[in-house]
Amino acid sequence: MRSKLPKVLQSLAGRPLLEHVIATAESLEPKKICVVYGHGGETVLEHFEGRAIEWVLQEPQLGTGHAVQQAVPHLSDDEVVVIIYGDVPLVESDTIKKLAQAATDGPAILTVIEEDPSGYGRIVRDPVGAVSAIVEHKDADDEQLRIKEVNTGLLACPVKQLKPWLDALKSDNVQGEYYLTDVVASAVADGISVTAVVGDSATEVMGINDKAQLAVAERAFQLRAANALLTAGVTLVDPARIDIRGTLICGSDVSIDVNSIFSGNITLGDNVTIGPNCVITNTTIAAGTTINANCVLEDAVVGERCDVGPFARLRPGAEMKQQARVGNFVEIKKTTLGVGSKANHLTYLGDALIGDNVNVGCGTITCNYDGANKYQTIIGDNAFIGSGVELVAPVNIGEGATIGAGSTIGKDAPAGALTLQRSKQTTIKGWKRPTKNK
């Protein structure tokens, strides 16, 4: 991968490769999950700290058979073990389930048909079509190289059968490694039938060995996610131009334009419209809301029938009540915008509590930070904030108050009155910046 990060921690759809595999395994509710690790393993363990996983060190790394040998002490004879790979992230739970069910009385392997089988182990069958061996590409002869049915590496087997076959593995091959695939030959030699479960898609079982393959897997994952949304009734303007890097839950009649990215946990209510080029992270958007083009939302809550953007940013802690409006080049952070309130353009609202039906004029900012500490601005219902206003927190603007354009307000403004401020420029010598409260 030409990276300091271990391969299984490389990101696919916003999550490590190994996270995808473990999540798929967890969906089957197994008795236990063992992860065999080697190079860079300490980093891997740190990432998955707290998960219900039994970690098994493989040192040195002498092949797939040797890896499974290290896990054998963690397995019980009355169990069926399924062996999957940390760099095969697209395999689906239904496929693994079929493989496990096929291994009740003997080993089962997952195979696929590859038009270009280069690099894969070939499935050798006897004259009646039963699996007789798996031959690695580097060890295959010319006739075997023409076989298009290949081994995916995924295998299921009763543990009591697998143990003696693992003990019998030898490393007399080109790589000098212990191949897990050699247990197939051992099973055949013992007269035990090997079941081949043929997968539907070669993409599903593709391994990731470099950044080019990682990019191919990313697009395959995203197309699968897009198709699931389409099946659920979501309108995607172009299914090839959407990225889902988390969990996206959509109501009915949701429409998503091109080039939007969804990360973390996102919920879109009924009749939500997402414009092009939006980046939405860990956000809930209620029914009937429109997110216009080029908006960024993170850890935000947007109520019903709101309108956001274009070019708006909702930072963590932003909350818009129903029918609120945030226009172009408006940024909101740790602020609640009340019912029907609006900030239409060129405004920053941070650490603020804004009531219902408030108008925040163009160019208004809450001066929430004094260089060391942050303070809150409170604006009452039905207030009108003129253009170019600076609200120096902590400050309270009363209900129905009007703040004249261009004012710098550092004291509470009474309800129902017009407050404005005009002054000459003043310099205060010897003034010192405040320090952070301990």
N, C-alpha and C positions, 0 to 999 in steps of 0.2 A: 504493500500500500504506500510505500515511501512516506511514512508518517511515524511520529513518535507515539501516536495513539495505537494501542493494540487493534488488530483487525476487527475483532468482534465488538469493539466499542465505536467503530466508524458509524456515522449517522445515516439512517435510512428513514425518510419521512419523519425526521425530528427525533427518532429514537435509535439507540444502538442496535446493531444487527442482532446481538444476543438477546436483547429485550424482546424483539419480535418472536424469537424462537421460544423463549421461556414463557411468554404470554400465551402462545399457542399451546404449549404443553400444559400450562395451568388450566386452560379451558377444558381439558379432558379429565380434570380432577384425579390425577394419578396419586398413588400411595406415597410416592416420593419423587423428587427430581434431583439427579446427581449431575453436576457440571464438572467435567474434566478440564483442567486448565494447565497451561504451561507458560509460554513466553508472555511477559507483561501481566502475569496473573494477579499480582497484588493490586494493580489498578482496577482490574475487573472485579475483584472481591469488594473493593471499596465502593464501587458503583452500586452493587447489588446488596449492600449491607442491610441486614434486617429481613431479607426475603427467606422464605422457607426452602432453602436449597442446601444440599450436602455437597461440599466442595472437595474435589479429589485432585491432588497434584500429580501431574505426569512429568517426571524428570529422570532421565532425559526423554525427549520426544522421539519415539521409535515406531511411529505409525499408528494407524487407527486401531488395529488389533491390540497393540500394546496399551493404548489409551483405555480401551474397554477393560483390559485386564486389571487396571488400577481401580476400576469401579466395582469389580466383582465382589469384594468384601462387603459392600453396602447393599447387595442384592440377596433376596431370599429365593430358595429353590421353588417355592410354590407360586412365583410371580412370572409374568411375561414382561420382558424388558423391551422398550422401543428405543432405538439408537438413532438420534438425529444430530444435526451439525449446526454449530454456532454461526457458520457463515452461509447458511441456506435459509434466509429470513422469510421467503415468500410461501413456504409450505403451509398448507391450510389444515385446520383441525380435522376436517372430514377425511382428508387423505390419511393422516396419521391414525385416525380411528379405524379406517378400513384395513390398514396395515396390521394394527394390533389384533383385530378380529380374525385376520387370516392366519395368525400365528398361534392358534390354540393348541395344535398338536405337533407343530414343527416350525422351522424358520420360514419367514416370509420376507421377501425383498421387494422394494419399490423400483420399478423400471419405467423408462420412457423411450419413445422412438425419436431419435435425433437424425435429421437429414445430414448433418455434419457431426459425426460422433467422435471427432478427433479429441484425444485427451481423456476419454471416458473408458471405464472398464466395460468390456463386451459381455453380453449375456449369451452363454453357450448352451444350447438345448440339444437333447438327445433326439434320435429319429422319431420318437413319439411326441416330441414337443415339451418334455419335462426339462426343468433347469438342471444342467449337469455341472456347470462351473461359471465363475466370473473371472475373466482374464483382463488384467490391467493393460492399458494401451501400450506401454513400453515393453510388455512381455508378450504381446499378441503376435501371431504369425500373419502372413498375408491374407489367408482366408478369414481369419477371425477379425482382421481389421475392416473387412467389408460388412460386418454385422452392424445394423443400425439400432438394434435394441440395446440400451446401455443401462448400467447400474447407476442409481442415484446416490448410493451410499446409505440410504435409510433401510434399516433392518429391524425386524421384530422377531423375538424367539423366546420360548420358555427358558427360564434361567437354568434349570436343571440339565437341559440339553446343551446349552451354550458353554457352560463352565469347562467340560472336558475338551471341547473343540478349541477353546481359547488356549488351554494348556498345551495343545498339540501344535500350535502355530510355529512356523519356522520363518527365518528371515533370508532364505536362499533365493533372492530375487534381485533385479537390477538395482532397486533402491536400498536394499539391505534393511528393509523394514518388515514389521509384522502386520500383514494385511488382514483386516477384519473379513474381507471378502473370501478368504481361504476357508472360512467355516462352512461355506456352501459346499465345497468339495468334500469336506469331512462329513457333512450330513449325507451327501450322496453315497459316500463310501460306506456309511453305516446303514444304508438302505432307508433313509428317512426322506420323504418327499419335501422339496423346497417349493413353496408357492411364490409365484411372481405376480404382484399386483401392479398392473400397468397404469401409470398415471395419465391424466388427460392432457397435461401441459408440461412441456419442458421448461418453460419459464418459471413455473411454480417451484421447481427443484434446482434452479440454477444456483451455483456456488459463486461467492464473491471473492475474487483473487486480486483485483486491482481497481483503480478508480473508474476506469472505463466500464467495467462490469457493474460497479456500484451505481453508476449513472443509468445504465440500462434497467437495473432493478428498481431504481427510483421511479422511472417512468411507468414500468409495469405495475408497481404498487399504486401509483396515482390513477392509472387507467382503471384498475380494479375498483378503487374507491369511488371514482367518478361513475362507473357503471352501476354501483350499488345505489348511489344517489339518484341516478336516472330511473332505476327500477322502483325506487321509493316515491317517485313523482316529482322530484326536484328538477327545475329547468336549468340546464347548464348551457350557456351560449356556445361554448366550445369545450367538450369534455377533455380535450388534450391540454387545456390551459387552466388547470386548477391544481392547487397543492394542498393536501390535507395532512397536517403533521400532528394529529391528535385525534380527538373524538368530536365529530360534527353531527349534531342532532337537529333535524329540520322538521318543521311543521308542514302543512299543506300549502301548495301554491307558492313555494319559495323560488326565487329566481336569482341566479348567480352569474354575473358577467365574467369576462375573461381575466386571467392573471391574478386572481385573488388567492391569498395564502391564509389558511386557517390552522392555528397552533393551539395546543392545550385542549381545554374543554370549552366547546362553543355550542350554544343553543340558539337557533333561529326560529321564532314563532311563525304562525301562519301569515302568509302574504308579505313576508319580508323580502325586500329587494336589495341585493348587494351589487353595487356598481363595479366597474373595472378597476383593477390595480389596488385593491384594498388588502390590508394586512390586519387580521383580527385574531387576537390571542386571549384565551380565558375570559370570554365575554358572553353575556346573555343579552339577546336582542328580542324584544317582545313584538307581538303581532302588529302588522301594518306599518312597520317602520322602514324607511328608506335610508340606506347608507350610500351616498353618492361616491363618485370616482375619487380614487387616490386618498382614501382615509386610512388612518392607523388607530386601532382601538386595542387597548391592553388592560385586562383586569377591570373592565367597565360593565355597567348595567344600564341598558337603554330601554325605556318604557315603550308603551304602545303608541303608535302613530307619530313617532318622532321623525325628525329629518336631520340628517348629519352630512356635512360637507357640501361641496367637494373640498378636498385638501384640508380636512379637519383632523385633529388629534385628540383622542380621549385617553389619558394616561391612567395609571392605577388609582382606584378610588373615585373615579368619575361616575356620577349617576345622573341620568336624565329621566325626569318624570314624564308622564304621558303628554304627548303633543308639544314637547319642548323642541327647540330648534337651535342647532349649532351650525353656523355657516362656514364659508371658506376662510382658511387660515386662522381658525380659532383653536386654542389649546386649553384643555380642562384637566386639572389634576386635583384629586382629593376634594372634589367639589360636587355638591348636589344642586342641580338646576331644576327648579320647581315646575309644576304643571303649567304648560302654556308659555313658559318663559323662553326668551330667545337671546342669543348672542350671534348676530348675523355675520360678522366679519372682523378679522384683524384684532383679536382679543385674547388675552391670557387671564384665566380664572383659576387660581390655585388656593387651596385651603379655604374654601368659601362655602357658605350655606345660603343659597339664593331661593327666595320664596316663589310663590305662584305669580304668573302674569307679569313678570319683570322684564323690562327691556334694557339690555346692556348695549350701549352704543359702540360704534366702531372705534377701535384703538384703545379701548379701556383695559386696564390691567389692575389686578390686585397685587399690591406690593407686600407679599406675604413673608419675605425673607429680609432680615436686617443685616445679613452677612454672617450671622452666627445661629440665629434661632428663627423659627417660623411661627406665624400668628394667623388667626382666623378673621375673615371678613364675613359679616352677616348682613344680608339685604332682605328687608321685609317684603311682603306681598305688594304687588302693584306699584313698586318703585320704578322710576325711570332714571337710568344712568346715561347722561349725555356722552357725546363722542370725546375721545381723548382724555378720559378721566383716569386719575391715579388714586386708588383707594389704599391708603397706607394702614395696614393692619397693625394691631387689632383695632377694628372700627365697626360700628353698627349703623346701618342706614335704615331708618324707620319705615314703616308701612306707608305706601303712597308718597314717599319722598321723591323729590326731583333734584338731581345733581346737575348743575350747569356744565356745559361742555368746557373742556380744558381745565377743569378744576383738579387740584390736589387736595384730597380730603383726608385729614389725619385725626379728626375728632368726630364723634358721633353726630349724625345728621338727624334732626327731629322728623317725626312722621308728618306727612301731609304738607310739608313746606319745601320751598326752593332754597337749596343751599349751593352756593358757588364760592369760588376763591380765586382772587387775582392778586398777585404780589410781584414786587420787583425781585430780581435775582439778588440773593444775599449769600455771602461767604462767611462762615464761622471759623475763625482761626483757633487752633489748639484742640479742635474736636477730635475725639478718638473713637474708633469703631468699637461696637460692643463685642464682648467675648461670649463664647458658648457657655450656657448654664451647666454647672456640674451636676 
